[in-house]
Amino acid sequence: MARLNSFSVMVVAAMLLAFVVAAKQDFNSLIICSNKLRPECGEEIFMNIFGHSSKPVSDYCCYSLARIGLTCHNKLFDNIVDSQPGYKSNETITRPRSVQIWNKCSLVAGPVPPAA
């Protein structure tokens, strides 16, 4: 029985270590994604998704968004929804806005070469 308990402890410890490493990698990828987006565009896109902006996302910011890619766009959206109190309850409204903005921007920007 003691052997089973020590094995269980080792499994839990390994899972915790894997979680910490994954969380750090995810945080680093969020930093990389956010650094690729021009600050003024981050604010403009944020206000169109989560705020009440009546001004659509500009073509300039659409190019910036398309350059970071869909994966980064989704990671940044998910991080805001999951980490900021109050945003999760509005996800049924904000997620479609996020998709709509991505779709518009990918049409405006056209094919974007991968970032170097």
Biopython code that builds the backbone (N, CA, C, O; Angstrom):
import numpy as np
from Bio.PDB.StructureBuilder import StructureBuilder

atoms = [
    (1, "MET", "N", (0.821, -1.198, 0.000)),
    (1, "MET", "CA", (0.000, 0.000, 0.000)),
    (1, "MET", "C", (0.866, 1.264, 0.000)),
    (1, "MET", "O", (0.541, 2.242, -0.673)),
    (2, "ALA", "N", (1.974, 1.241, 0.759)),
    (2, "ALA", "CA", (2.859, 2.405, 0.799)),
    (2, "ALA", "C", (3.469, 2.650, -0.572)),
    (2, "ALA", "O", (3.699, 3.796, -0.960)),
    (3, "ARG", "N", (3.729, 1.579, -1.303)),
    (3, "ARG", "CA", (4.303, 1.744, -2.638)),
    (3, "ARG", "C", (3.316, 2.442, -3.572)),
    (3, "ARG", "O", (3.712, 3.283, -4.379)),
    (4, "LEU", "N", (2.056, 2.100, -3.466)),
    (4, "LEU", "CA", (1.034, 2.736, -4.273)),
    (4, "LEU", "C", (0.940, 4.223, -3.936)),
    (4, "LEU", "O", (0.802, 5.048, -4.839)),
    (5, "ASN", "N", (1.013, 4.572, -2.669)),
    (5, "ASN", "CA", (0.932, 5.967, -2.272)),
    (5, "ASN", "C", (2.119, 6.766, -2.799)),
    (5, "ASN", "O", (1.935, 7.880, -3.289)),
    (6, "SER", "N", (3.332, 6.223, -2.711)),
    (6, "SER", "CA", (4.488, 6.958, -3.211)),
    (6, "SER", "C", (4.426, 7.091, -4.733)),
    (6, "SER", "O", (4.859, 8.103, -5.283)),
    (7, "PHE", "N", (3.893, 6.085, -5.410)),
    (7, "PHE", "CA", (3.710, 6.179, -6.854)),
    (7, "PHE", "C", (2.703, 7.282, -7.180)),
    (7, "PHE", "O", (2.913, 8.067, -8.104)),
    (8, "SER", "N", (1.619, 7.338, -6.424)),
    (8, "SER", "CA", (0.605, 8.374, -6.634)),
    (8, "SER", "C", (1.186, 9.761, -6.428)),
    (8, "SER", "O", (0.880, 10.690, -7.176)),
    (9, "VAL", "N", (2.017, 9.896, -5.420)),
    (9, "VAL", "CA", (2.646, 11.186, -5.149)),
    (9, "VAL", "C", (3.550, 11.568, -6.313)),
    (9, "VAL", "O", (3.571, 12.730, -6.719)),
    (10, "MET", "N", (4.290, 10.619, -6.850)),
    (10, "MET", "CA", (5.173, 10.897, -7.983)),
    (10, "MET", "C", (4.371, 11.310, -9.223)),
    (10, "MET", "O", (4.778, 12.214, -9.953)),
    (11, "VAL", "N", (3.250, 10.657, -9.455)),
    (11, "VAL", "CA", (2.404, 11.001, -10.604)),
    (11, "VAL", "C", (1.859, 12.415, -10.449)),
    (11, "VAL", "O", (1.888, 13.201, -11.397)),
    (12, "VAL", "N", (1.364, 12.740, -9.262)),
    (12, "VAL", "CA", (0.833, 14.080, -9.012)),
    (12, "VAL", "C", (1.941, 15.125, -9.171)),
    (12, "VAL", "O", (1.713, 16.178, -9.765)),
    (13, "ALA", "N", (3.123, 14.846, -8.651)),
    (13, "ALA", "CA", (4.244, 15.785, -8.773)),
    (13, "ALA", "C", (4.613, 15.995, -10.240)),
    (13, "ALA", "O", (4.870, 17.124, -10.660)),
    (14, "ALA", "N", (4.640, 14.920, -11.014)),
    (14, "ALA", "CA", (4.958, 15.035, -12.441)),
    (14, "ALA", "C", (3.898, 15.842, -13.172)),
    (14, "ALA", "O", (4.219, 16.649, -14.044)),
    (15, "MET", "N", (2.639, 15.628, -12.820)),
    (15, "MET", "CA", (1.553, 16.382, -13.451)),
    (15, "MET", "C", (1.644, 17.870, -13.098)),
    (15, "MET", "O", (1.431, 18.726, -13.957)),
    (16, "LEU", "N", (1.957, 18.175, -11.848)),
    (16, "LEU", "CA", (2.101, 19.570, -11.435)),
    (16, "LEU", "C", (3.256, 20.241, -12.163)),
    (16, "LEU", "O", (3.138, 21.382, -12.610)),
    (17, "LEU", "N", (4.372, 19.529, -12.279)),
    (17, "LEU", "CA", (5.526, 20.082, -12.991)),
    (17, "LEU", "C", (5.169, 20.336, -14.454)),
    (17, "LEU", "O", (5.531, 21.376, -15.006)),
    (18, "ALA", "N", (4.470, 19.407, -15.082)),
    (18, "ALA", "CA", (4.063, 19.581, -16.473)),
    (18, "ALA", "C", (3.125, 20.778, -16.611)),
    (18, "ALA", "O", (3.210, 21.521, -17.589)),
    (19, "PHE", "N", (2.237, 20.967, -15.645)),
    (19, "PHE", "CA", (1.321, 22.102, -15.674)),
    (19, "PHE", "C", (2.075, 23.416, -15.554)),
    (19, "PHE", "O", (1.779, 24.368, -16.275)),
    (20, "VAL", "N", (3.040, 23.478, -14.657)),
    (20, "VAL", "CA", (3.821, 24.706, -14.470)),
    (20, "VAL", "C", (4.609, 25.033, -15.734)),
    (20, "VAL", "O", (4.646, 26.190, -16.154)),
    (21, "VAL", "N", (5.235, 24.037, -16.343)),
    (21, "VAL", "CA", (6.001, 24.252, -17.576)),
    (21, "VAL", "C", (5.063, 24.709, -18.691)),
    (21, "VAL", "O", (5.394, 25.639, -19.426)),
    (22, "ALA", "N", (3.895, 24.071, -18.833)),
    (22, "ALA", "CA", (2.933, 24.452, -19.871)),
    (22, "ALA", "C", (2.422, 25.866, -19.629)),
    (22, "ALA", "O", (2.267, 26.634, -20.578)),
    (23, "ALA", "N", (2.161, 26.218, -18.385)),
    (23, "ALA", "CA", (1.674, 27.562, -18.077)),
    (23, "ALA", "C", (2.725, 28.608, -18.426)),
    (23, "ALA", "O", (2.395, 29.672, -18.949)),
    (24, "LYS", "N", (3.992, 28.309, -18.137)),
    (24, "LYS", "CA", (5.055, 29.257, -18.462)),
    (24, "LYS", "C", (5.198, 29.404, -19.978)),
    (24, "LYS", "O", (5.367, 30.516, -20.478)),
    (25, "GLN", "N", (5.134, 28.291, -20.708)),
    (25, "GLN", "CA", (5.223, 28.350, -22.167)),
    (25, "GLN", "C", (4.048, 29.131, -22.738)),
    (25, "GLN", "O", (4.222, 29.917, -23.669)),
    (26, "ASP", "N", (2.845, 28.921, -22.186)),
    (26, "ASP", "CA", (1.667, 29.630, -22.663)),
    (26, "ASP", "C", (1.810, 31.121, -22.390)),
    (26, "ASP", "O", (1.471, 31.938, -23.246)),
    (27, "PHE", "N", (2.304, 31.490, -21.215)),
    (27, "PHE", "CA", (2.514, 32.890, -20.883)),
    (27, "PHE", "C", (3.519, 33.517, -21.848)),
    (27, "PHE", "O", (3.312, 34.629, -22.335)),
    (28, "ASN", "N", (4.600, 32.803, -22.118)),
    (28, "ASN", "CA", (5.603, 33.314, -23.056)),
    (28, "ASN", "C", (5.007, 33.503, -24.446)),
    (28, "ASN", "O", (5.316, 34.486, -25.119)),
    (29, "SER", "N", (4.166, 32.584, -24.882)),
    (29, "SER", "CA", (3.558, 32.722, -26.208)),
    (29, "SER", "C", (2.599, 33.912, -26.240)),
    (29, "SER", "O", (2.472, 34.571, -27.272)),
    (30, "LEU", "N", (1.922, 34.196, -25.125)),
    (30, "LEU", "CA", (1.057, 35.374, -25.064)),
    (30, "LEU", "C", (1.866, 36.662, -25.176)),
    (30, "LEU", "O", (1.448, 37.607, -25.845)),
    (31, "ILE", "N", (3.008, 36.696, -24.530)),
    (31, "ILE", "CA", (3.890, 37.870, -24.606)),
    (31, "ILE", "C", (4.358, 38.068, -26.051)),
    (31, "ILE", "O", (4.335, 39.183, -26.571)),
    (32, "ILE", "N", (4.776, 36.990, -26.682)),
    (32, "ILE", "CA", (5.238, 37.072, -28.069)),
    (32, "ILE", "C", (4.106, 37.575, -28.969)),
    (32, "ILE", "O", (4.321, 38.447, -29.811)),
    (33, "CYS", "N", (2.910, 37.028, -28.789)),
    (33, "CYS", "CA", (1.759, 37.456, -29.605)),
    (33, "CYS", "C", (1.439, 38.927, -29.380)),
    (33, "CYS", "O", (1.237, 39.671, -30.340)),
    (34, "SER", "N", (1.392, 39.346, -28.138)),
    (34, "SER", "CA", (1.014, 40.735, -27.852)),
    (34, "SER", "C", (2.077, 41.713, -28.339)),
    (34, "SER", "O", (1.754, 42.831, -28.742)),
    (35, "ASN", "N", (3.343, 41.300, -28.306)),
    (35, "ASN", "CA", (4.409, 42.187, -28.780)),
    (35, "ASN", "C", (4.370, 42.377, -30.295)),
    (35, "ASN", "O", (4.885, 43.375, -30.799)),
    (36, "LYS", "N", (3.775, 41.449, -31.023)),
    (36, "LYS", "CA", (3.681, 41.562, -32.478)),
    (36, "LYS", "C", (2.576, 42.524, -32.905)),
    (36, "LYS", "O", (2.606, 43.048, -34.018)),
    (37, "LEU", "N", (1.607, 42.757, -32.031)),
    (37, "LEU", "CA", (0.472, 43.611, -32.359)),
    (37, "LEU", "C", (0.801, 45.052, -31.979)),
    (37, "LEU", "O", (1.233, 45.314, -30.856)),
    (38, "ARG", "N", (0.603, 45.967, -32.886)),
    (38, "ARG", "CA", (0.863, 47.383, -32.599)),
    (38, "ARG", "C", (-0.050, 47.826, -31.457)),
    (38, "ARG", "O", (-1.240, 47.513, -31.469)),
    (39, "PRO", "N", (0.490, 48.554, -30.463)),
    (39, "PRO", "CA", (-0.305, 48.920, -29.278)),
    (39, "PRO", "C", (-1.616, 49.641, -29.597)),
    (39, "PRO", "O", (-2.654, 49.331, -29.012)),
    (40, "GLU", "N", (-1.572, 50.602, -30.524)),
    (40, "GLU", "CA", (-2.795, 51.326, -30.854)),
    (40, "GLU", "C", (-3.828, 50.395, -31.488)),
    (40, "GLU", "O", (-5.033, 50.615, -31.360)),
    (41, "CYS", "N", (-3.351, 49.363, -32.165)),
    (41, "CYS", "CA", (-4.265, 48.405, -32.782)),
    (41, "CYS", "C", (-4.829, 47.448, -31.733)),
    (41, "CYS", "O", (-5.988, 47.042, -31.820)),
    (42, "GLY", "N", (-4.025, 47.094, -30.761)),
    (42, "GLY", "CA", (-4.520, 46.250, -29.672)),
    (42, "GLY", "C", (-5.696, 46.907, -28.972)),
    (42, "GLY", "O", (-6.699, 46.261, -28.667)),
    (43, "GLU", "N", (-5.554, 48.203, -28.722)),
    (43, "GLU", "CA", (-6.641, 48.946, -28.068)),
    (43, "GLU", "C", (-7.873, 49.025, -28.968)),
    (43, "GLU", "O", (-8.997, 48.839, -28.504)),
    (44, "GLU", "N", (-7.662, 49.299, -30.245)),
    (44, "GLU", "CA", (-8.779, 49.408, -31.193)),
    (44, "GLU", "C", (-9.528, 48.084, -31.315)),
    (44, "GLU", "O", (-10.759, 48.060, -31.314)),
    (45, "ILE", "N", (-8.794, 46.997, -31.419)),
    (45, "ILE", "CA", (-9.410, 45.672, -31.551)),
    (45, "ILE", "C", (-10.115, 45.292, -30.252)),
    (45, "ILE", "O", (-11.231, 44.772, -30.274)),
    (46, "PHE", "N", (-9.459, 45.553, -29.120)),
    (46, "PHE", "CA", (-10.056, 45.262, -27.817)),
    (46, "PHE", "C", (-11.399, 45.981, -27.671)),
    (46, "PHE", "O", (-12.390, 45.370, -27.270)),
    (47, "MET", "N", (-11.433, 47.271, -27.993)),
    (47, "MET", "CA", (-12.659, 48.046, -27.839)),
    (47, "MET", "C", (-13.766, 47.559, -28.780)),
    (47, "MET", "O", (-14.947, 47.664, -28.449)),
    (48, "ASN", "N", (-13.400, 47.036, -29.929)),
    (48, "ASN", "CA", (-14.405, 46.495, -30.851)),
    (48, "ASN", "C", (-14.946, 45.151, -30.376)),
    (48, "ASN", "O", (-16.094, 44.807, -30.656)),
    (49, "ILE", "N", (-14.133, 44.403, -29.669)),
    (49, "ILE", "CA", (-14.584, 43.099, -29.170)),
    (49, "ILE", "C", (-15.280, 43.237, -27.820)),
    (49, "ILE", "O", (-16.391, 42.741, -27.637)),
    (50, "PHE", "N", (-14.633, 43.906, -26.885)),
    (50, "PHE", "CA", (-15.119, 43.935, -25.510)),
    (50, "PHE", "C", (-15.812, 45.237, -25.113)),
    (50, "PHE", "O", (-16.546, 45.270, -24.126)),
    (51, "GLY", "N", (-15.589, 46.296, -25.865)),
    (51, "GLY", "CA", (-16.167, 47.592, -25.533)),
    (51, "GLY", "C", (-17.369, 47.911, -26.391)),
    (51, "GLY", "O", (-18.021, 47.028, -26.948)),
    (52, "HIS", "N", (-17.636, 49.167, -26.479)),
    (52, "HIS", "CA", (-18.788, 49.616, -27.251)),
    (52, "HIS", "C", (-18.337, 50.616, -28.306)),
    (52, "HIS", "O", (-18.914, 51.695, -28.444)),
    (53, "SER", "N", (-17.307, 50.247, -29.043)),
    (53, "SER", "CA", (-16.780, 51.136, -30.067)),
    (53, "SER", "C", (-17.692, 51.122, -31.284)),
    (53, "SER", "O", (-18.066, 50.061, -31.784)),
    (54, "SER", "N", (-18.042, 52.306, -31.748)),
    (54, "SER", "CA", (-18.859, 52.392, -32.959)),
    (54, "SER", "C", (-17.974, 52.528, -34.194)),
    (54, "SER", "O", (-18.455, 52.449, -35.325)),
    (55, "LYS", "N", (-16.676, 52.733, -33.969)),
    (55, "LYS", "CA", (-15.722, 52.863, -35.071)),
    (55, "LYS", "C", (-15.172, 51.474, -35.409)),
    (55, "LYS", "O", (-14.602, 50.818, -34.537)),
    (56, "PRO", "N", (-15.328, 51.014, -36.645)),
    (56, "PRO", "CA", (-14.821, 49.677, -37.000)),
    (56, "PRO", "C", (-13.292, 49.633, -36.958)),
    (56, "PRO", "O", (-12.622, 50.665, -36.995)),
    (57, "VAL", "N", (-12.771, 48.432, -36.880)),
    (57, "VAL", "CA", (-11.317, 48.246, -36.897)),
    (57, "VAL", "C", (-10.789, 48.767, -38.232)),
    (57, "VAL", "O", (-11.301, 48.418, -39.295)),
    (58, "SER", "N", (-9.766, 49.599, -38.158)),
    (58, "SER", "CA", (-9.192, 50.210, -39.365)),
    (58, "SER", "C", (-8.444, 49.172, -40.203)),
    (58, "SER", "O", (-8.029, 48.130, -39.695)),
    (59, "ASP", "N", (-8.281, 49.469, -41.478)),
    (59, "ASP", "CA", (-7.500, 48.586, -42.347)),
    (59, "ASP", "C", (-6.077, 48.447, -41.820)),
    (59, "ASP", "O", (-5.504, 47.358, -41.854)),
    (60, "TYR", "N", (-5.509, 49.542, -41.336)),
    (60, "TYR", "CA", (-4.158, 49.524, -40.765)),
    (60, "TYR", "C", (-4.058, 48.477, -39.660)),
    (60, "TYR", "O", (-3.110, 47.693, -39.618)),
    (61, "CYS", "N", (-5.054, 48.472, -38.760)),
    (61, "CYS", "CA", (-5.030, 47.504, -37.657)),
    (61, "CYS", "C", (-5.403, 46.100, -38.124)),
    (61, "CYS", "O", (-4.984, 45.113, -37.519)),
    (62, "CYS", "N", (-6.182, 46.006, -39.191)),
    (62, "CYS", "CA", (-6.467, 44.687, -39.757)),
    (62, "CYS", "C", (-5.183, 44.033, -40.263)),
    (62, "CYS", "O", (-4.974, 42.835, -40.071)),
    (63, "TYR", "N", (-4.331, 44.819, -40.906)),
    (63, "TYR", "CA", (-3.042, 44.278, -41.359)),
    (63, "TYR", "C", (-2.201, 43.826, -40.175)),
    (63, "TYR", "O", (-1.546, 42.785, -40.231)),
    (64, "SER", "N", (-2.221, 44.607, -39.110)),
    (64, "SER", "CA", (-1.465, 44.250, -37.909)),
    (64, "SER", "C", (-2.011, 42.955, -37.301)),
    (64, "SER", "O", (-1.241, 42.080, -36.906)),
    (65, "LEU", "N", (-3.331, 42.836, -37.227)),
    (65, "LEU", "CA", (-3.952, 41.633, -36.678)),
    (65, "LEU", "C", (-3.663, 40.418, -37.556)),
    (65, "LEU", "O", (-3.316, 39.350, -37.051)),
    (66, "ALA", "N", (-3.804, 40.584, -38.856)),
    (66, "ALA", "CA", (-3.547, 39.460, -39.767)),
    (66, "ALA", "C", (-2.098, 39.000, -39.662)),
    (66, "ALA", "O", (-1.811, 37.810, -39.794)),
    (67, "ARG", "N", (-1.185, 39.942, -39.425)),
    (67, "ARG", "CA", (0.226, 39.599, -39.314)),
    (67, "ARG", "C", (0.516, 38.715, -38.091)),
    (67, "ARG", "O", (1.414, 37.874, -38.139)),
    (68, "ILE", "N", (-0.240, 38.900, -36.992)),
    (68, "ILE", "CA", (0.017, 38.057, -35.817)),
    (68, "ILE", "C", (-0.576, 36.668, -35.990)),
    (68, "ILE", "O", (-0.114, 35.715, -35.361)),
    (69, "GLY", "N", (-1.600, 36.541, -36.840)),
    (69, "GLY", "CA", (-2.176, 35.228, -37.123)),
    (69, "GLY", "C", (-3.362, 34.871, -36.238)),
    (69, "GLY", "O", (-3.555, 35.432, -35.159)),
    (70, "LEU", "N", (-4.139, 33.931, -36.725)),
    (70, "LEU", "CA", (-5.345, 33.497, -36.029)),
    (70, "LEU", "C", (-5.034, 32.842, -34.683)),
    (70, "LEU", "O", (-5.758, 33.055, -33.710)),
    (71, "THR", "N", (-3.980, 32.057, -34.621)),
    (71, "THR", "CA", (-3.642, 31.383, -33.365)),
    (71, "THR", "C", (-3.365, 32.401, -32.272)),
    (71, "THR", "O", (-3.872, 32.272, -31.157)),
    (72, "CYS", "N", (-2.562, 33.416, -32.585)),
    (72, "CYS", "CA", (-2.271, 34.461, -31.592)),
    (72, "CYS", "C", (-3.542, 35.224, -31.231)),
    (72, "CYS", "O", (-3.792, 35.497, -30.057)),
    (73, "HIS", "N", (-4.333, 35.564, -32.225)),
    (73, "HIS", "CA", (-5.581, 36.291, -31.971)),
    (73, "HIS", "C", (-6.454, 35.505, -30.995)),
    (73, "HIS", "O", (-6.982, 36.072, -30.037)),
    (74, "ASN", "N", (-6.606, 34.218, -31.232)),
    (74, "ASN", "CA", (-7.427, 33.383, -30.352)),
    (74, "ASN", "C", (-6.820, 33.240, -28.964)),
    (74, "ASN", "O", (-7.544, 33.262, -27.968)),
    (75, "LYS", "N", (-5.501, 33.093, -28.885)),
    (75, "LYS", "CA", (-4.844, 32.992, -27.573)),
    (75, "LYS", "C", (-5.062, 34.249, -26.748)),
    (75, "LYS", "O", (-5.361, 34.171, -25.557)),
    (76, "LEU", "N", (-4.912, 35.408, -27.379)),
    (76, "LEU", "CA", (-5.098, 36.668, -26.664)),
    (76, "LEU", "C", (-6.548, 36.826, -26.210)),
    (76, "LEU", "O", (-6.807, 37.240, -25.080)),
    (77, "PHE", "N", (-7.491, 36.495, -27.089)),
    (77, "PHE", "CA", (-8.910, 36.566, -26.716)),
    (77, "PHE", "C", (-9.191, 35.633, -25.540)),
    (77, "PHE", "O", (-9.782, 36.045, -24.542)),
    (78, "ASP", "N", (-8.767, 34.373, -25.662)),
    (78, "ASP", "CA", (-9.027, 33.394, -24.603)),
    (78, "ASP", "C", (-8.408, 33.824, -23.284)),
    (78, "ASP", "O", (-9.016, 33.640, -22.229)),
    (79, "ASN", "N", (-7.219, 34.387, -23.326)),
    (79, "ASN", "CA", (-6.567, 34.829, -22.097)),
    (79, "ASN", "C", (-7.368, 35.937, -21.416)),
    (79, "ASN", "O", (-7.519, 35.925, -20.195)),
    (80, "ILE", "N", (-7.877, 36.882, -22.182)),
    (80, "ILE", "CA", (-8.678, 37.962, -21.602)),
    (80, "ILE", "C", (-9.949, 37.398, -20.980)),
    (80, "ILE", "O", (-10.296, 37.739, -19.849)),
    (81, "VAL", "N", (-10.635, 36.544, -21.709)),
    (81, "VAL", "CA", (-11.891, 35.974, -21.213)),
    (81, "VAL", "C", (-11.656, 35.128, -19.962)),
    (81, "VAL", "O", (-12.439, 35.183, -19.014)),
    (82, "ASP", "N", (-10.581, 34.350, -19.966)),
    (82, "ASP", "CA", (-10.334, 33.433, -18.857)),
    (82, "ASP", "C", (-9.713, 34.096, -17.632)),
    (82, "ASP", "O", (-9.857, 33.588, -16.519)),
    (83, "SER", "N", (-9.025, 35.221, -17.818)),
    (83, "SER", "CA", (-8.286, 35.784, -16.687)),
    (83, "SER", "C", (-8.876, 37.062, -16.099)),
    (83, "SER", "O", (-8.495, 37.464, -14.999)),
    (84, "GLN", "N", (-9.781, 37.693, -16.798)),
    (84, "GLN", "CA", (-10.329, 38.958, -16.316)),
    (84, "GLN", "C", (-11.755, 38.764, -15.802)),
    (84, "GLN", "O", (-12.627, 38.299, -16.536)),
    (85, "PRO", "N", (-11.986, 39.120, -14.546)),
    (85, "PRO", "CA", (-13.340, 38.964, -13.993)),
    (85, "PRO", "C", (-14.363, 39.762, -14.817)),
    (85, "PRO", "O", (-14.108, 40.897, -15.217)),
    (86, "GLY", "N", (-15.495, 39.155, -15.054)),
    (86, "GLY", "CA", (-16.569, 39.825, -15.772)),
    (86, "GLY", "C", (-16.607, 39.560, -17.262)),
    (86, "GLY", "O", (-17.651, 39.744, -17.888)),
    (87, "TYR", "N", (-15.496, 39.133, -17.852)),
    (87, "TYR", "CA", (-15.469, 38.916, -19.296)),
    (87, "TYR", "C", (-16.037, 37.552, -19.691)),
    (87, "TYR", "O", (-16.565, 37.399, -20.792)),
    (88, "LYS", "N", (-15.936, 36.579, -18.820)),
    (88, "LYS", "CA", (-16.426, 35.236, -19.122)),
    (88, "LYS", "C", (-17.939, 35.235, -19.332)),
    (88, "LYS", "O", (-18.448, 34.523, -20.198)),
    (89, "SER", "N", (-18.649, 36.026, -18.547)),
    (89, "SER", "CA", (-20.111, 36.023, -18.641)),
    (89, "SER", "C", (-20.618, 36.623, -19.951)),
    (89, "SER", "O", (-21.758, 36.375, -20.342)),
    (90, "ASN", "N", (-19.790, 37.402, -20.625)),
    (90, "ASN", "CA", (-20.185, 38.007, -21.903)),
    (90, "ASN", "C", (-19.599, 37.284, -23.109)),
    (90, "ASN", "O", (-19.667, 37.791, -24.229)),
    (91, "GLU", "N", (-19.030, 36.116, -22.891)),
    (91, "GLU", "CA", (-18.349, 35.410, -23.973)),
    (91, "GLU", "C", (-19.279, 35.074, -25.137)),
    (91, "GLU", "O", (-18.834, 35.038, -26.284)),
    (92, "THR", "N", (-20.544, 34.832, -24.869)),
    (92, "THR", "CA", (-21.470, 34.519, -25.968)),
    (92, "THR", "C", (-21.667, 35.718, -26.894)),
    (92, "THR", "O", (-22.101, 35.559, -28.035)),
    (93, "ILE", "N", (-21.353, 36.899, -26.411)),
    (93, "ILE", "CA", (-21.427, 38.110, -27.239)),
    (93, "ILE", "C", (-20.056, 38.428, -27.830)),
    (93, "ILE", "O", (-19.950, 38.764, -29.009)),
    (94, "THR", "N", (-19.013, 38.322, -27.017)),
    (94, "THR", "CA", (-17.689, 38.761, -27.454)),
    (94, "THR", "C", (-16.988, 37.787, -28.389)),
    (94, "THR", "O", (-16.252, 38.216, -29.278)),
    (95, "ARG", "N", (-17.197, 36.488, -28.210)),
    (95, "ARG", "CA", (-16.533, 35.529, -29.108)),
    (95, "ARG", "C", (-16.985, 35.717, -30.562)),
    (95, "ARG", "O", (-16.138, 35.749, -31.454)),
    (96, "PRO", "N", (-18.292, 35.841, -30.827)),
    (96, "PRO", "CA", (-18.688, 36.113, -32.220)),
    (96, "PRO", "C", (-18.104, 37.423, -32.756)),
    (96, "PRO", "O", (-17.768, 37.509, -33.937)),
    (97, "ARG", "N", (-17.982, 38.434, -31.906)),
    (97, "ARG", "CA", (-17.349, 39.683, -32.347)),
    (97, "ARG", "C", (-15.901, 39.437, -32.733)),
    (97, "ARG", "O", (-15.415, 39.964, -33.734)),
    (98, "SER", "N", (-15.218, 38.634, -31.931)),
    (98, "SER", "CA", (-13.816, 38.313, -32.208)),
    (98, "SER", "C", (-13.682, 37.602, -33.549)),
    (98, "SER", "O", (-12.802, 37.930, -34.346)),
    (99, "VAL", "N", (-14.548, 36.637, -33.795)),
    (99, "VAL", "CA", (-14.537, 35.895, -35.063)),
    (99, "VAL", "C", (-14.865, 36.831, -36.221)),
    (99, "VAL", "O", (-14.236, 36.765, -37.277)),
    (100, "GLN", "N", (-15.841, 37.693, -36.024)),
    (100, "GLN", "CA", (-16.242, 38.634, -37.073)),
    (100, "GLN", "C", (-15.087, 39.575, -37.417)),
    (100, "GLN", "O", (-14.832, 39.836, -38.593)),
    (101, "ILE", "N", (-14.395, 40.079, -36.414)),
    (101, "ILE", "CA", (-13.256, 40.973, -36.656)),
    (101, "ILE", "C", (-12.141, 40.222, -37.366)),
    (101, "ILE", "O", (-11.537, 40.750, -38.301)),
    (102, "TRP", "N", (-11.861, 39.000, -36.936)),
    (102, "TRP", "CA", (-10.824, 38.218, -37.611)),
    (102, "TRP", "C", (-11.194, 38.007, -39.083)),
    (102, "TRP", "O", (-10.362, 38.203, -39.969)),
    (103, "ASN", "N", (-12.437, 37.610, -39.338)),
    (103, "ASN", "CA", (-12.860, 37.356, -40.714)),
    (103, "ASN", "C", (-12.747, 38.611, -41.576)),
    (103, "ASN", "O", (-12.271, 38.548, -42.710)),
    (104, "LYS", "N", (-13.183, 39.744, -41.041)),
    (104, "LYS", "CA", (-13.082, 41.005, -41.778)),
    (104, "LYS", "C", (-11.622, 41.328, -42.067)),
    (104, "LYS", "O", (-11.267, 41.675, -43.193)),
    (105, "CYS", "N", (-10.781, 41.212, -41.045)),
    (105, "CYS", "CA", (-9.374, 41.580, -41.202)),
    (105, "CYS", "C", (-8.633, 40.633, -42.133)),
    (105, "CYS", "O", (-7.749, 41.062, -42.874)),
    (106, "SER", "N", (-8.976, 39.369, -42.108)),
    (106, "SER", "CA", (-8.292, 38.442, -43.018)),
    (106, "SER", "C", (-8.690, 38.724, -44.464)),
    (106, "SER", "O", (-7.896, 38.499, -45.377)),
    (107, "LEU", "N", (-9.907, 39.211, -44.682)),
    (107, "LEU", "CA", (-10.310, 39.610, -46.036)),
    (107, "LEU", "C", (-9.606, 40.897, -46.462)),
    (107, "LEU", "O", (-9.142, 41.009, -47.597)),
    (108, "VAL", "N", (-9.528, 41.860, -45.557)),
    (108, "VAL", "CA", (-8.875, 43.140, -45.863)),
    (108, "VAL", "C", (-7.389, 42.931, -46.151)),
    (108, "VAL", "O", (-6.852, 43.470, -47.118)),
    (109, "ALA", "N", (-6.744, 42.152, -45.308)),
    (109, "ALA", "CA", (-5.292, 41.975, -45.421)),
    (109, "ALA", "C", (-4.904, 41.002, -46.520)),
    (109, "ALA", "O", (-3.808, 41.097, -47.072)),
    (110, "GLY", "N", (-5.779, 40.076, -46.841)),
    (110, "GLY", "CA", (-5.428, 39.069, -47.836)),
    (110, "GLY", "C", (-4.382, 38.127, -47.273)),
    (110, "GLY", "O", (-4.120, 38.135, -46.071)),
    (111, "PRO", "N", (-3.786, 37.323, -48.125)),
    (111, "PRO", "CA", (-2.748, 36.399, -47.648)),
    (111, "PRO", "C", (-1.565, 37.182, -47.057)),
    (111, "PRO", "O", (-1.012, 38.083, -47.689)),
    (112, "VAL", "N", (-1.207, 36.814, -45.851)),
    (112, "VAL", "CA", (-0.088, 37.480, -45.170)),
    (112, "VAL", "C", (1.035, 36.469, -45.039)),
    (112, "VAL", "O", (0.809, 35.356, -44.563)),
    (113, "PRO", "N", (2.247, 36.836, -45.452)),
    (113, "PRO", "CA", (3.359, 35.905, -45.302)),
    (113, "PRO", "C", (3.629, 35.637, -43.819)),
    (113, "PRO", "O", (3.413, 36.518, -42.988)),
    (114, "PRO", "N", (4.094, 34.443, -43.481)),
    (114, "PRO", "CA", (4.367, 34.139, -42.075)),
    (114, "PRO", "C", (5.397, 35.111, -41.505)),
    (114, "PRO", "O", (6.323, 35.541, -42.192)),
    (115, "ALA", "N", (5.206, 35.444, -40.226)),
    (115, "ALA", "CA", (6.151, 36.347, -39.551)),
    (115, "ALA", "C", (7.504, 35.661, -39.391)),
    (115, "ALA", "O", (7.580, 34.456, -39.154)),
    (116, "ALA", "N", (8.546, 36.430, -39.521)),
    (116, "ALA", "CA", (9.891, 35.867, -39.390)),
    (116, "ALA", "C", (10.304, 35.750, -37.952)),
    (116, "ALA", "O", (11.410, 35.293, -37.662)),
]
sb = StructureBuilder()
sb.init_structure("model")
sb.init_model(0)
sb.init_chain("A")
sb.init_seg("    ")
for serial, (resi, resn, name, xyz) in enumerate(atoms, 1):
    if name == "N":
        sb.init_residue(resn, " ", resi, " ")
    sb.init_atom(name, np.array(xyz, "f"), 0.0, 1.0, " ", f" {name:<3s}", serial, name[0])
structure = sb.get_structure()
